[in-house]
């Protein structure tokens, strides 16, 4: 298997100020583009947000058992 790159972005904002967000895109050396699905995690504490984030990352890697 070739070397992998995990592309991600994180920004913490007050939940009541968030109106919406869109998919991000990346450009590949082949000239193709790919989308990066954005995820929203809300919580009332750092621990709650981190717990959900870790669960989300674990679930993401479940999609790729060959890694």
N, C-alpha and C positions, 0 to 999 in steps of 0.2 A: 504494500500500500504506500502511496506517495505521502509526502509531508502535507499536513492539513493546516488551514488557517481558519480560526474562528473570528468572524467579523461581528462586532457588537458595539452598541452605544448606550450610554446610561445618562439620564438627567433626572434629578429630583426636583419636583415643583409642587406647590400646594395643589391638592386635588381639586379644590373648588375654582382654581384659575385655569384648569385645563379644558380647552374647548374641543380639541381634536388633534389627530396626528395622522400622518400618511406613511406609506411604505418608503423605505430608503432604497437606493439602487447602488450597485457596484459595477465597475467595468472590469472585464476579464481581459487578459492579454490576447486572447483569441479574437477580440473585437466584440464579443457578445456582452450583453449586460445581464445581470441577475438581480432579483429583488430580495430585500432583507425584510422579513416580516417583523413589524414592531409589536411589542407586547406592553400591556399596561398592568402594573401591580400597584394596588393601593393598600395602605395599612396605616394604623395609628401609632406605630412605634417602629424604631429601627429594627428591632428583633423580628417583628411580624413581617416586614418587607424583606428582610434577608432570608427568612424561612421560606417565603413564597418564591423568592428568586432562586434559591438553591433547588427547590422542588422543580421549578421550571427548567433549570439547566439539566437536572437529572433526567427529566422527561424528554428533553431534546435529544440527549445522547441515546435514549432508548430507541429512537428512530434509526439509529445507525449502529446496530449491534456488532458489525464487522470492525469497528474502530478498536 
